[in-house]
Amino acid sequence: MLPEMTTDFAQEADMDRILEINRLEYGPQDILSTRKDFDWRYGQNPSGKAIIPVIRDHMNRVIGFIWIVPLRIRVKGKDYLAAMGSNLVIHPDYRNAIGYTKLMRCFQSTITKNDIPIHYSFISEDAYQRQIIQNPQSVATIPVLAKLFDSKALINSYVQGHYKKGILNLASLIAAPILFSAKRTSVGDSISIKNCDDFNCNFDAFWQNVRDDYPASVIRDRSFLSWRFAPISNRRYNIFAAVHQEKILAYIVLRCATLRGIRVGIISDFVVARARLSRDAGLILLNKAESWFREDNMSLSVALVSSNSETYKMLRRAGYIRVPQFLSPKVFRFSVFIHMKNVKAMSSLSAREWFVTAADYESF
């Protein structure tokens, strides 16, 4: 006989249970396992409180959940209140088709009842392959770009055997100047780089300038950026803006982390306007980021960014290479789900038209 399962929504009494399941899934040190991260994600979002559909066992305990995180987006010249679907986890003892199906039905009905016109998610490989067959326009792979600073540290951490390490270290000395060399640009003194303590009103003005550079994007105004890059759960961000005549031309948000034993500099967000001077400013910012990462002894720098963007072009020009999928620790499959199909701008929207960086990723 199959166990009884019911669906509803998370309550205050369920918070510890949700964190417990996250710890089982991601480990006790993961940011999704902390109460501070939960409170920030759940209640501090300027776009509204998150909704958490849950599935319960016969004892009314939460055994699975998925988050609906409200976000404001801009699609083809108009603003909408949309959502991100994230943090889908089911307790290991209850991972069966019935539990998953019930939870997703609750998720879909919640989207409908709340009149959410569109939501996006980073989906599993199985879900991606299904979407490729059923609706290929709705999915895209967001590439990971990387620039290597210390190949020896990377090789010593991941490669076994002195002989193999020696060969690879020698090969990296030869290949690195070719693979990771940056194309230099000469600019005048009119662009200055500011290390910002927070996101001020100038970032709102910058967003107004770039908001229609792409067909679709999360609205990156001051309120979103201040929430998204709040220093929660030991995350510390550095914000640099390239400024000309008191106006922001481009900005970059950086974070240092240790991932799988490697010191990694993460480009969490990087937005560049399409004007020539802004592109020059973007390259200056990347030079600043590299200097900052090297000073903090990062072994490499990584960025998650859609290939249709100025950001992608700037990173490639600065010596970043696209990491092959078989070498990437994770393949980032991005999917857009449209629920307002009577609106032409929505119905014709492709996932490949979105501007996406690590700022849009569910684990933040």
BELCOR-V561612 format. One record per residue. RES is the residue in three letters. PHI is phi in whole degrees, -180 to 180 (NA if undefined). Layout:
RES | PHI
RES | PHI
//
This chain:
MET | NA
LEU | -75
PRO | -65
GLU | -73
MET | -135
THR | -129
THR | -124
ASP | -162
PHE | -129
ALA | -64
GLN | -115
GLU | -55
ALA | -68
ASP | -92
MET | -60
ASP | -64
ARG | -65
ILE | -63
LEU | -65
GLU | -62
ILE | -68
ASN | -61
ARG | -65
LEU | -63
GLU | -81
TYR | -111
GLY | 102
PRO | -69
GLN | -95
ASP | -69
ILE | -61
LEU | -73
SER | -97
THR | -101
ARG | -67
LYS | -62
ASP | -64
PHE | -59
ASP | -63
TRP | -64
ARG | -67
TYR | -81
GLY | -117
GLN | -102
ASN | -63
PRO | -65
SER | -86
GLY | 129
LYS | -68
ALA | -71
ILE | -115
ILE | -124
PRO | -62
VAL | -131
ILE | -119
ARG | -122
ASP | -89
HIS | -68
MET | -97
ASN | 70
ARG | -87
VAL | -66
ILE | -122
GLY | -172
PHE | -163
ILE | -147
TRP | -95
ILE | -115
VAL | -102
PRO | -68
LEU | -144
ARG | -92
ILE | -127
ARG | -121
VAL | -127
LYS | 48
GLY | 89
LYS | -131
ASP | -95
TYR | -139
LEU | -91
ALA | -125
ALA | -158
MET | -115
GLY | -91
SER | -150
ASN | 52
LEU | -81
VAL | -140
ILE | -122
HIS | -54
PRO | -52
ASP | -77
TYR | -128
ARG | -84
ASN | -136
ALA | -63
ILE | -67
GLY | -61
TYR | -63
THR | -62
LYS | -62
LEU | -64
MET | -70
ARG | -64
CYS | -64
PHE | -60
GLN | -65
SER | -67
THR | -67
ILE | -58
THR | -66
LYS | -64
ASN | -94
ASP | 54
ILE | -82
PRO | -75
ILE | -160
HIS | -140
TYR | -127
SER | -150
PHE | -94
ILE | -108
SER | -72
GLU | -64
ASP | -62
ALA | -65
TYR | -63
GLN | -65
ARG | -66
GLN | -67
ILE | -58
ILE | -78
GLN | -84
ASN | -154
PRO | -61
GLN | -65
SER | -85
VAL | -128
ALA | -152
THR | -101
ILE | -93
PRO | -72
VAL | -99
LEU | -108
ALA | -144
LYS | -133
LEU | -90
PHE | -107
ASP | -135
SER | -66
LYS | -62
ALA | -62
LEU | -66
ILE | -66
ASN | -65
SER | -81
TYR | -112
VAL | -108
GLN | -99
GLY | 99
HIS | -64
TYR | -65
LYS | -62
LYS | -61
GLY | -63
ILE | -62
LEU | -70
ASN | -64
LEU | -65
ALA | -63
SER | -68
LEU | -62
ILE | -78
ALA | -82
ALA | -56
PRO | -62
ILE | -84
LEU | -73
PHE | -112
SER | -74
ALA | -97
LYS | -82
ARG | -80
THR | -132
SER | -105
VAL | -131
GLY | -78
ASP | -93
SER | -78
ILE | -104
SER | -115
ILE | -108
LYS | -114
ASN | -89
CYS | -94
ASP | -77
ASP | -155
PHE | -99
ASN | -95
CYS | -65
ASN | -64
PHE | -72
ASP | -65
ALA | -64
PHE | -64
TRP | -60
GLN | -59
ASN | -76
VAL | -108
ARG | -61
ASP | -109
ASP | -70
TYR | -130
PRO | -61
ALA | -149
SER | -167
VAL | -64
ILE | -71
ARG | -99
ASP | -92
ARG | -60
SER | -66
PHE | -65
LEU | -63
SER | -64
TRP | -74
ARG | -60
PHE | -108
ALA | -68
PRO | -78
ILE | -111
SER | 53
ASN | 65
ARG | -87
ARG | -125
TYR | -111
ASN | -114
ILE | -112
PHE | -121
ALA | -124
ALA | -93
VAL | -123
HIS | -135
GLN | 52
GLU | 69
LYS | -109
ILE | -77
LEU | -99
ALA | -168
TYR | -142
ILE | -143
VAL | -119
LEU | -120
ARG | -147
CYS | -106
ALA | -152
THR | -106
LEU | -119
ARG | 53
GLY | 81
ILE | -112
ARG | -77
VAL | -123
GLY | -92
ILE | -106
ILE | -87
SER | -76
ASP | -159
PHE | -156
VAL | -126
VAL | -129
ALA | -72
ARG | -82
ALA | -66
ARG | -58
LEU | -63
SER | -68
ARG | -65
ASP | -61
ALA | -62
GLY | -61
LEU | -67
ILE | -63
LEU | -63
LEU | -68
ASN | -63
LYS | -64
ALA | -61
GLU | -62
SER | -61
TRP | -66
PHE | -66
ARG | -65
GLU | -62
ASP | -95
ASN | 61
MET | -75
SER | -82
LEU | -158
SER | -120
VAL | -132
ALA | -145
LEU | -107
VAL | -158
SER | -68
SER | -77
ASN | -88
SER | -109
GLU | -62
THR | -57
TYR | -60
LYS | -62
MET | -64
LEU | -64
ARG | -63
ARG | -66
ALA | -85
GLY | 99
TYR | -81
ILE | -114
ARG | -79
VAL | -75
PRO | -59
GLN | -59
PHE | -73
LEU | -100
SER | -75
PRO | -64
LYS | -152
VAL | -98
PHE | -96
ARG | -98
PHE | -103
SER | -135
VAL | -113
PHE | -120
ILE | -102
HIS | -115
MET | -116
LYS | -78
ASN | -83
VAL | -97
LYS | -58
ALA | -60
MET | -79
SER | -63
SER | -96
LEU | -75
SER | -108
ALA | -61
ARG | -73
GLU | -86
TRP | -76
PHE | -89
VAL | -134
THR | -133
ALA | -62
ALA | -62
ASP | -96
TYR | -80
GLU | -65
SER | -86
PHE | 52
//
